[in-house]
Amino acid sequence: MDFLLSEEQLQVEDMVRNLARKEFAPKAALVDEESRYPAENMSRLAELGLLGMLYPVGYGGSEAGPIAYSVALREVAGACASTGVGMAVTNMVGEAIFRFGTEEQRRAYLPLLSGGKGAGAFALTEPGAGSDAGGLATFAREDGDTFVIDGSKVFITNGGNACVSIVMAVTQKSPRRISAFLVPPGTPGYSVGKREHKMGLKGSDTVSLSFDGCRVPKSSMLGKPGEGLKIALAALDGGRIGIASQAIGIARAAVSAAVEYAKDRRQFGRPISEFQAIQWMLADAATELDAAQLLAYRAASLKEKGVPFAKEASMAKVFATEAGNRACHKAVQVLGGYGYIREYPVERHLRDIKVTTIYEGTSEVQRLVISRSLLR
Ligand SMILES: Cc1cc2nc3c(=O)[nH]c(=O)nc-3n(C[C@H](O)[C@H](O)[C@H](O)COP(=O)(O)OP(=O)(O)OC[C@H]3O[C@@H](n4cnc5c(N)ncnc54)[C@H](O)[C@@H]3O)c2cc1C
C-alpha cells in the first residue's frame, strides 16, 4: 500500500496550487462579494488542461486521471470555491460525454469543454424531483427524427455559461424510461431562467432552465433510450469524489487561516494558540480532514483502477463534507468575532462549504447508498 502521489500527480498538485494561490485566492472575496461568475479563472483552467482531465488528448482532454483531478479540484476549491464547482461540473459533463457519447458527440463537445469555450451543465434536478431523481416530470416526446422537450430544471450549476447541458427527461411513461440529451444554448425553446441568490458559492452560476417545445434531433440523445438515469447516477458517482475533494480544499483553507490567526492573536498576555482549547479544535479538524483525504484518495484510486467505487465515493462524500463543515465551524470559532466578519476568509469558507452536504446527493442520500450496499 502506497499513500504517496506519483511524480506526475505531485506536479499537477504543485502547478495547480501555485495557480490557485497566486491568481484565484486574491480575487475570491471579490468574486463572492459581487456574486460574479469567475470567467477568467475558467479560461486559465482551460489553458492548463484542467477542464478536461478525465478524457484523452485526442478529444482535447489531458487524461490526468481521477486522483490528479481530485488533487487539482481540491487546490482550486481551497482558493476560490465558486471556481471549483464550475470546474467540477465541467469535468463531470465531459467525462460523461466521453463515456456514453457517440464519436460525433465527442468531437462536437469535448474540445469546447476542455478549451473553455463554455462550461458544462448537468440538468437533473427539478422543482418536484431533488433527492428522488427518478421522479422527473420533464418529458421528451418523440416526433419523427426529433424529440420535443417540455419541462423545467432548477439549481443548474453553470447553466447560464454552458456550451452544452446534459438534460435528463422522461421519454416513456409506462414502463417508465428516462433518457439523457445533449442540449446546446440557442436551441429554440430552451431558455435560461433566474440566477439564484445563494448563501455561498456566490460566483457560481446556479440557474433554472426551461424547455418549452424544445426540439432536438434524435442524434442528440446521450447513450441509448432509457439509459438517462444510469448515465446520471454514473456521473454522480464520480462527481461525489469531486465534491469530497472540494470540501477538503475549502476546509483546509479555513483551518490554515485559523492556525495563522491563533499564532498571532494575543489574549490574557499570550497567543491564543497556547490555549489547549484552541489547540484541540485545530488538532481535531486537521485529523478529520486527513481521514477525509484518505477516503477521497481511496475512492479516486479505485476509480482510476477501473473497479467499482460507488459506495466508497459516497463514504468519501458524506464524511469529507460533514468533517469539512465541522472544520469550518471550528475555524470561525478560533477567530472569535473576527471569524464572523467579511474581513477574514473563514466566514466565506463556512458559507461556501455548507452546500457540499446537499448537492450531488445530500448526506442522507449518501447514507442510503452506503446502507443499501451493506444490506444487499
Ligand atoms: C448551489 C447548488 C448547485 C446545484 N447544482 C446542481 C446541478 O448542477 N445539477 C442538478 O441537477 N442539481 C443541482 N443542484 C440540486 C441539488 O443536487 C439538490 O438540491 C439536492 O439533490 C437535494 O434535492 P432538493 O433540494 O430537492 O431536496 P429534497 O430532495 O427535497 O430533500 C430535502 C431534505 O429531505 C431529505 N430527504 C429526501 N429524501 C430522503 C430519503 N429518502 N431519506 C432521508 N432523507 C431524505 C434530504 O436529505 C434533505 O435533507 C444544486 C443545488 C444547489 C443548492
The ligand as a MOL file (V3000), in Angstrom:
LIG
                    3D

  0  0  0     0  0            999 V3000
M  V30 BEGIN CTAB
M  V30 COUNTS 53 58 0 0 0
M  V30 BEGIN ATOM
M  V30 1 C -25.7310 25.5370 -5.2470 0
M  V30 2 C -26.4210 24.3400 -5.8240 0
M  V30 3 C -25.9720 23.8050 -7.0290 0
M  V30 4 C -26.6250 22.7090 -7.5940 0
M  V30 5 N -26.2240 22.2330 -8.8210 0
M  V30 6 C -26.9650 21.2800 -9.4450 0
M  V30 7 C -26.6720 20.8890 -10.7860 0
M  V30 8 O -25.7200 21.3730 -11.4110 0
M  V30 9 N -27.4730 19.9680 -11.3810 0
M  V30 10 C -28.5370 19.4080 -10.7440 0
M  V30 11 O -29.2270 18.5930 -11.3510 0
M  V30 12 N -28.8450 19.7450 -9.4610 0
M  V30 13 C -28.0820 20.6740 -8.8090 0
M  V30 14 N -28.3930 21.0520 -7.5200 0
M  V30 15 C -29.5270 20.4330 -6.8540 0
M  V30 16 C -29.1250 19.5030 -5.7270 0
M  V30 17 O -28.4870 18.3600 -6.2260 0
M  V30 18 C -30.3930 19.1940 -4.9180 0
M  V30 19 O -30.7130 20.3800 -4.2110 0
M  V30 20 C -30.2150 18.0260 -3.9710 0
M  V30 21 O -30.0980 16.8200 -4.6840 0
M  V30 22 C -31.3750 17.8960 -2.9710 0
M  V30 23 O -32.6100 17.9910 -3.6030 0
M  V30 24 P -33.7220 19.0030 -3.0240 0
M  V30 25 O -33.0650 20.3280 -2.8760 0
M  V30 26 O -34.9120 18.9260 -3.8950 0
M  V30 27 O -34.0330 18.4700 -1.5800 0
M  V30 28 P -35.0660 17.3030 -1.1830 0
M  V30 29 O -34.8250 16.1070 -2.0160 0
M  V30 30 O -36.4340 17.8720 -1.1510 0
M  V30 31 O -34.5930 16.9810 0.2860 0
M  V30 32 C -34.9860 17.7470 1.4260 0
M  V30 33 C -34.4840 17.0060 2.6580 0
M  V30 34 O -35.0980 15.7010 2.7270 0
M  V30 35 C -34.0970 14.7100 2.8010 0
M  V30 36 N -34.5460 13.5050 2.1030 0
M  V30 37 C -35.0930 13.4060 0.8740 0
M  V30 38 N -35.3450 12.1310 0.5720 0
M  V30 39 C -34.9420 11.3950 1.6310 0
M  V30 40 C -34.9330 9.9960 1.9340 0
M  V30 41 N -35.3840 9.0810 1.0740 0
M  V30 42 N -34.4340 9.6040 3.1350 0
M  V30 43 C -33.9610 10.5190 4.0180 0
M  V30 44 N -33.9500 11.8470 3.7910 0
M  V30 45 C -34.4300 12.2730 2.6100 0
M  V30 46 C -32.8780 15.3300 2.1320 0
M  V30 47 O -31.6740 14.6800 2.5040 0
M  V30 48 C -32.9760 16.7530 2.6350 0
M  V30 49 O -32.4540 16.8390 3.9270 0
M  V30 50 C -27.7230 22.1230 -6.9220 0
M  V30 51 C -28.1480 22.6480 -5.6890 0
M  V30 52 C -27.5220 23.7450 -5.1510 0
M  V30 53 C -28.0370 24.3050 -3.8490 0
M  V30 END ATOM
M  V30 BEGIN BOND
M  V30 1 1 1 2
M  V30 2 1 2 3
M  V30 3 2 2 52
M  V30 4 2 3 4
M  V30 5 1 4 5
M  V30 6 1 4 50
M  V30 7 2 5 6
M  V30 8 1 6 7
M  V30 9 1 6 13
M  V30 10 2 7 8
M  V30 11 1 7 9
M  V30 12 1 9 10
M  V30 13 2 10 11
M  V30 14 1 10 12
M  V30 15 2 12 13
M  V30 16 1 13 14
M  V30 17 1 14 15
M  V30 18 1 14 50
M  V30 19 1 15 16
M  V30 20 1 16 17
M  V30 21 1 16 18
M  V30 22 1 18 19
M  V30 23 1 18 20
M  V30 24 1 20 21
M  V30 25 1 20 22
M  V30 26 1 22 23
M  V30 27 1 23 24
M  V30 28 2 24 25
M  V30 29 1 24 26
M  V30 30 1 24 27
M  V30 31 1 27 28
M  V30 32 2 28 29
M  V30 33 1 28 30
M  V30 34 1 28 31
M  V30 35 1 31 32
M  V30 36 1 32 33
M  V30 37 1 33 34
M  V30 38 1 33 48
M  V30 39 1 34 35
M  V30 40 1 35 36
M  V30 41 1 35 46
M  V30 42 1 36 37
M  V30 43 1 36 45
M  V30 44 2 37 38
M  V30 45 1 38 39
M  V30 46 1 39 40
M  V30 47 2 39 45
M  V30 48 1 40 41
M  V30 49 2 40 42
M  V30 50 1 42 43
M  V30 51 2 43 44
M  V30 52 1 44 45
M  V30 53 1 46 47
M  V30 54 1 46 48
M  V30 55 1 48 49
M  V30 56 2 50 51
M  V30 57 1 51 52
M  V30 58 1 52 53
M  V30 END BOND
M  V30 END CTAB
M  END
